[in-house]
Amino acid sequence: MTAGFALDSRIGSKHLVTSLKALGLPVSLELLDFGDAAFLGNGPTGPVMVGIELKNLNDLLSSARSGRLVGRQLPGMLDDYELCWLFVEGEYRPNPETGRLQVKRRKWVDLHEGHRGWMYREVDSFLTTLEVILGVRIQQTTSSGHTAMCMANLYRWWQKDWADHHAHEAYDESRRPGQLVSMTAPTLCHEVAIKLPGVGYRKAQRVAKTFGTTRKMVNAARKDWLAIEGIGRVIAERIDKELGEP
């Protein structure tokens, strides 16, 4: 991935290019394995990879029902990126009388997918599960322009040096239940592994834990790579090609 703000070149997100460039972002179109956008940010101990998945409301409901989002897309993102955001685009609310999910058209109407409607609480609970259990941060937006603005704000926040964030300083850190990102500095082996094809941040953690040093990693046989969770034959072959087969 090149420096700057990488936007997936497929149809789901590339329509944002013009809006993001107008907001001053250094956008490049790339083919991402997972997610619709990605960039490097400044974490407390060094660079962190941030990934964004964009869904309009209909896409979210369809992928939730099929299991595609939690079965493939988000696990892939959680492997590739240290921090993940899910942007949900669209205006929706609960029906004040029935609690059914409504969307804004000329007026508020109940949303039906096929012959089945949705309760607002189903969608709200689903997003809460992603946020609390999987650690995926949720950003709700109302339009394409709103989405672009929030992506630009997120990118700029992560471009600041960690020490330059001051809005939280009145907060008693001893009450904090958990860290936003890992406070442990990555090893050299981890940092090198991240750059290998098909590995990503989380697989790189397993690689570094398995091999311990960069030298052992570079000299490892293919069977040693295949023993690592998430490294299959295709990824192992790509790694061999990148490092130079022995």
N, C-alpha and C positions, 0 to 999 in steps of 0.2 A: 504494500500500500504506500502511495506517495504521501509526502507531507501535505498538510492542509485538510480540507474537508472532502472526504471521498463519498460520492453518491453512486449508488448502484446504477448501472447503465441500462438495466431492464425497465420495463414499462411502469412498474409500481411506484417509482419515486423520481425518475429523471425529469418529470414535468416541473420539479422544484428548482431546476438549475437557474433559470432566469431570475426568479425571485430571490434566491440565495446570493447570486452574484450582485444583484441590485443592492443587497444589504451589506455588500463588501466582503463576503466570504470567499476564500481561495478554493473554489470548487473544482474538483476533477471527477469525470465519469469513469468508473472502474467496475469490473465484474467482481462483486463481493460474494464469498461463499455463503455468508449468512448476514442478514440485516439489510436495511435500505441505505444506511449511512454509517460512517465510522470516522474517527479521528483520534489523534494522540492528544492527551491532556497532561497537565502538570499535577501529579499527586504529591503526597507528603514526603515520599522518598525517591521520587523520580517519575518518569513517564508512565501513564496508564492508558490502556486502550479502552475507548468508549464506543459502544455500538448502539444504533437506533433502529428499531423496527417500526414501520409506519403502517397502520391499518385504518381504513375508514370503518364506520360502524358495521356495515354489511359484511365486509371482509372479516372483521373480528368475530361476528356471530357465526359465520360459515366455518371459519377455522377452529373456533371453539367447539362447535358441534362435531366436526370431522376428527378432531384431535390433532390436526396438523400443527397448530401453533405450539401446544405443549409437548407434542410427541416428537417433533423434528426441529421446528424453527427456533424456539427458545433454547432447547438444549444445545443446538449448534452455536447460538450466540453466546451462551454462558461458557462454552468451551473457548471461543475465539476472543472474547472481550472480558476485561476485568469488571467493567460496569456496563449495564444494559438499561436502555430506556425503551418503553413501548409508547408510541404516540397514537392516540385514538382520536381520529378526526370526525367531527360531525356534531350537530346539535341534537341532544336527546334529553329526556326527563321522564319521571314517573307520571302516569296518568293520575291526577289529583284524586280521582274517585275510585279507581280500580287498582292502581299500582302497576298497571301494564306499562311496558316500554313504549314511549312515544318519540317520534322524530318531527322536526320542524320542516314543513313544506310551506304551502300558502298559510296553513294553520297547523296546529299540533294534531297528529293522527297516530293511532296505534300502529306499531310496526309488526308486520306479519312476514314470516319466512316460510314460504310454501303454505301449508294449512295450519301452521302453528304460530302463535304469538309468543312474545317473551315477557316475563315479568321484569321490571326494572331491578328488583333485588337480585335476580339471577346474574345479570351483567355486573352489577356492583360487587357482588360476592366473588364472582370469577376474577375480576380485576384485583380485588383485595387479596385473594389467594396468590396471584402472580406476584404481587408486591411484597407480601409478608413471608410466604413460604419460599418462593424462588428468588426473591431479592431483586426483581425487575421493577424499575421505577416507572410509574405511570404518569404520562402527560396528556391531558385532554385538551383538544383544540377544536375550534368551530369552523375553520375554513382552511383552504390551502395557504392563503396569505398568513393566517395566524400560525399555522404549522411552521412555515418558513421563518417567521419572526422568533418563535420559541426555539427552533433549532439553532438559529444564529445566536440567541442569547446563551444557550447552553454551551455552544462552541466557545464563545468569548469568555464565559465563566471559567472554563477549563484551560484557557490560554494564560490566565494570570498565574503568577507564582503562588504556590500554596501559602507562603507566609504573608501574601498580600490580601488574603481574605480576612476581613475584620468584623463583619456583621454579627458574628456569633460570639464576640468576645465578652459580652455581659453574662453569658451562660456559664453555670457552674459545671465544669467538665467532669467532676466526680459523680454527677447524676446521670451521665451519658450511658445508656444501656449497651451500646455497641458501636464499633468504629465504622465510619462510612466506607473506608477502603482499608486495605491491609497496611499496617504500619511497619511491617517487616520488609526490609530492603531486599529486592530480588538478587539472587546470586548471578555471577557472570554466566554460568551454565544455563540458568533460566532465561537470561536476556538473549543469549545466542539462540536458544531453542525456539523462542518466540518467532524469530525471523525465518525459521525453516518452513517450507511449504506444507500447509494443512495442519500445522501444529496449534498455533494460537496460545493465548495466555494460560488457560487452565491445563491443557495438555502439557504445556511447557513446565508447569509445576510438577507434574508426574515424571516428566523426563528428567528434570533436575534432581528429584528425589531418588530416581532409579540409578542414575549414573554418578551423581555427586560432583564431578568436575567436567569442564569442557573437553579436556583431552580424552577422558574415557568415553564421553558422548560421541565425539568425532570418530574415534577408533572402534566404536561398537559394531558388532555384526548385525545383520538384518534380523536374525532370530531374537536378539536382545530388544530391538525396537518393537517387534511384533508382540512381545510379552507385556508391553505397556498398554493399559486400558485406553481405548480410543485411537490407537495406532493400528490401522489395518494394512493389508497388502499394498493398496494403491498409495497410501501416504508414505509407507516405508520405501517403496520404489522411488517416489519423488524425492525423499530425503537422501537416498543413495545417490541419485543423479545430482542433487545439489552439492553434496559433500564430496562427490567423486568416489565411485565404487572402488573398493580395494582390489 
